[in-house]
């Protein structure tokens, strides 16, 4: 699933109080579920990853995979239904909505982390120390050993209302 490139601030904010997986019908203005035909699906929420802009390609991929796994594990509502091909072979479910990937320098990451922590949105982090570990126990210990303001962040992922996520990502740019 690929989203059209947009800056964090350019996405239209959904109406509050509706289903996070609803869309507005241009004719009626009523919310529609994604299964209700050809109408485009609009989400009131956003899943976003912010990567430090000096990472190597393999690091960007690795960090992104680890970060979004936290959101999927903590927020089951972001997971869609299982897939199946025409032959009936089953496949695992994936996110029900696009994951947008952004980048920024160390300062953009630090500021986004502070805004996300202050807003209390679901947040996963990946620090530079995690590149030297090989398992979850050691990963958690590496993060736990450093105060929040001292974390050497190389990536973070957030999930929440579109407008909140857009504000958190202020200063970030869409990953190329």
NULUMVEX-488615 format. One line per field, with one value per residue (C-alpha): residue in one letter; chain; x, y, z. Coordinates in steps of 0.25 Angstrom, whole numbers, plus 5000, padded with zeros to 4 digits. Example, Ala and Ser with C-alpha at 12.3 -4.5 7.8 and 13.67 -1.06 7.14 Angstrom:
2
resn <- [a / s];
chain <- [A / A];
xx <- [5049 / 5055];
yy <- [4982 / 4996];
zz <- [5031 / 5029];
END
This chain:
176
resn <- [x / x / x / x / x / x / x / x / x / x / x / x / x / x / x / x / x / x / x / x / x / x / x / x / x / x / x / x / x / x / x / x / x / x / x / x / x / x / x / x / x / x / x / x / x / x / x / x / x / x / x / x / x / x / x / x / x / x / x / x / x / x / x / x / x / x / x / x / x / x / x / x / x / x / x / x / x / x / x / x / x / x / x / x / x / x / x / x / x / x / x / x / x / x / x / x / x / x / x / x / x / x / x / x / x / x / x / x / x / x / x / x / x / x / x / x / x / x / x / x / x / x / x / x / x / x / x / x / x / x / x / x / x / x / x / x / x / x / x / x / x / x / x / x / x / x / x / x / x / x / x / x / x / x / x / x / x / x / x / x / x / x / x / x / x / x / x / x / x / x / x / x / x / x / x / x];
chain <- [A / A / A / A / A / A / A / A / A / A / A / A / A / A / A / A / A / A / A / A / A / A / A / A / A / A / A / A / A / A / A / A / A / A / A / A / A / A / A / A / A / A / A / A / A / A / A / A / A / A / A / A / A / A / A / A / A / A / A / A / A / A / A / A / A / A / A / A / A / A / A / A / A / A / A / A / A / A / A / A / A / A / A / A / A / A / A / A / A / A / A / A / A / A / A / A / A / A / A / A / A / A / A / A / A / A / A / A / A / A / A / A / A / A / A / A / A / A / A / A / A / A / A / A / A / A / A / A / A / A / A / A / A / A / A / A / A / A / A / A / A / A / A / A / A / A / A / A / A / A / A / A / A / A / A / A / A / A / A / A / A / A / A / A / A / A / A / A / A / A / A / A / A / A / A / A];
xx <- [5000 / 5006 / 5001 / 5003 / 5015 / 5011 / 5017 / 5013 / 5005 / 4998 / 4989 / 4974 / 4970 / 4958 / 4946 / 4947 / 4938 / 4937 / 4942 / 4957 / 4955 / 4944 / 4943 / 4934 / 4925 / 4926 / 4911 / 4906 / 4917 / 4914 / 4925 / 4927 / 4934 / 4946 / 4938 / 4926 / 4930 / 4939 / 4939 / 4953 / 4957 / 4961 / 4967 / 4965 / 4978 / 4993 / 5004 / 5017 / 5032 / 5043 / 5057 / 5070 / 5075 / 5089 / 5085 / 5090 / 5080 / 5080 / 5079 / 5067 / 5060 / 5063 / 5059 / 5046 / 5042 / 5046 / 5038 / 5025 / 5025 / 5023 / 5011 / 5005 / 5007 / 5001 / 4990 / 4982 / 4972 / 4983 / 4983 / 4974 / 4969 / 4977 / 4980 / 4977 / 4980 / 4971 / 4976 / 4972 / 4986 / 4985 / 4995 / 4997 / 4989 / 4996 / 4993 / 4980 / 4985 / 4998 / 5010 / 5017 / 5032 / 5039 / 5053 / 5060 / 5073 / 5077 / 5070 / 5057 / 5057 / 5059 / 5048 / 5038 / 5041 / 5039 / 5026 / 5021 / 5025 / 5017 / 5005 / 5005 / 5003 / 5007 / 5022 / 5033 / 5048 / 5061 / 5074 / 5088 / 5092 / 5082 / 5091 / 5101 / 5091 / 5084 / 5072 / 5060 / 5065 / 5078 / 5071 / 5062 / 5074 / 5081 / 5069 / 5067 / 5081 / 5080 / 5071 / 5060 / 5067 / 5080 / 5075 / 5083 / 5070 / 5072 / 5057 / 5043 / 5029 / 5016 / 5001 / 4990 / 4980 / 4985 / 4986 / 4994 / 5004 / 5005 / 5009 / 5019 / 5026 / 5027 / 5041 / 5042 / 5041 / 5036 / 5046 / 5051];
yy <- [5000 / 5013 / 5027 / 5039 / 5047 / 5058 / 5067 / 5064 / 5077 / 5075 / 5063 / 5067 / 5065 / 5056 / 5060 / 5056 / 5046 / 5037 / 5023 / 5024 / 5015 / 5023 / 5032 / 5043 / 5041 / 5053 / 5052 / 5050 / 5054 / 5041 / 5032 / 5019 / 5007 / 5002 / 4990 / 4999 / 5000 / 5009 / 5021 / 5025 / 5021 / 5032 / 5030 / 5040 / 5034 / 5033 / 5023 / 5030 / 5027 / 5037 / 5033 / 5041 / 5045 / 5040 / 5025 / 5015 / 5008 / 4995 / 5003 / 5010 / 4997 / 4990 / 5002 / 5004 / 4989 / 4989 / 5002 / 4999 / 4985 / 4992 / 5000 / 4987 / 4980 / 4991 / 4995 / 4984 / 4993 / 4997 / 4982 / 4978 / 4965 / 4953 / 4952 / 4941 / 4939 / 4933 / 4919 / 4921 / 4922 / 4930 / 4941 / 4949 / 4962 / 4975 / 4989 / 4994 / 5008 / 5013 / 5015 / 5029 / 5030 / 5043 / 5047 / 5058 / 5062 / 5059 / 5071 / 5069 / 5055 / 5060 / 5071 / 5061 / 5051 / 5062 / 5066 / 5051 / 5048 / 5061 / 5057 / 5043 / 5037 / 5022 / 5024 / 5014 / 5018 / 5012 / 5017 / 5016 / 5006 / 4996 / 4994 / 4987 / 4977 / 4965 / 4962 / 4969 / 4967 / 4975 / 4985 / 4989 / 4989 / 4999 / 5008 / 5007 / 5011 / 5025 / 5036 / 5041 / 5054 / 5046 / 5036 / 5036 / 5034 / 5029 / 5026 / 5027 / 5023 / 5029 / 5026 / 5035 / 5046 / 5052 / 5066 / 5061 / 5053 / 5065 / 5074 / 5064 / 5062 / 5077 / 5080 / 5066 / 5063 / 5051 / 5040 / 5040];
zz <- [5000 / 4996 / 5000 / 4991 / 4996 / 5005 / 5016 / 5030 / 5029 / 5016 / 5019 / 5022 / 5036 / 5038 / 5046 / 5060 / 5067 / 5054 / 5052 / 5049 / 5037 / 5031 / 5018 / 5013 / 5001 / 4992 / 4990 / 5004 / 5013 / 5021 / 5026 / 5018 / 5022 / 5013 / 5009 / 5003 / 4989 / 4980 / 4989 / 4994 / 5008 / 5017 / 5031 / 5043 / 5048 / 5043 / 5045 / 5042 / 5043 / 5045 / 5041 / 5043 / 5030 / 5031 / 5032 / 5022 / 5014 / 5021 / 5034 / 5029 / 5026 / 5039 / 5047 / 5040 / 5042 / 5057 / 5059 / 5053 / 5059 / 5072 / 5067 / 5062 / 5075 / 5084 / 5075 / 5069 / 5063 / 5052 / 5047 / 5035 / 5032 / 5027 / 5012 / 5002 / 4988 / 4977 / 4980 / 4995 / 5000 / 5013 / 5017 / 5029 / 5032 / 5030 / 5034 / 5030 / 5026 / 5019 / 5027 / 5024 / 5025 / 5027 / 5030 / 5037 / 5044 / 5059 / 5064 / 5056 / 5062 / 5076 / 5075 / 5069 / 5081 / 5091 / 5084 / 5083 / 5098 / 5102 / 5095 / 5100 / 5086 / 5084 / 5081 / 5078 / 5078 / 5072 / 5077 / 5071 / 5082 / 5077 / 5064 / 5074 / 5080 / 5075 / 5083 / 5090 / 5104 / 5101 / 5092 / 5104 / 5113 / 5104 / 5104 / 5119 / 5121 / 5116 / 5121 / 5111 / 5107 / 5105 / 5095 / 5082 / 5073 / 5059 / 5057 / 5064 / 5060 / 5064 / 5063 / 5066 / 5060 / 5047 / 5053 / 5065 / 5057 / 5047 / 5058 / 5064 / 5050 / 5048 / 5041 / 5035 / 5020 / 5013 / 5011 / 4997];
END
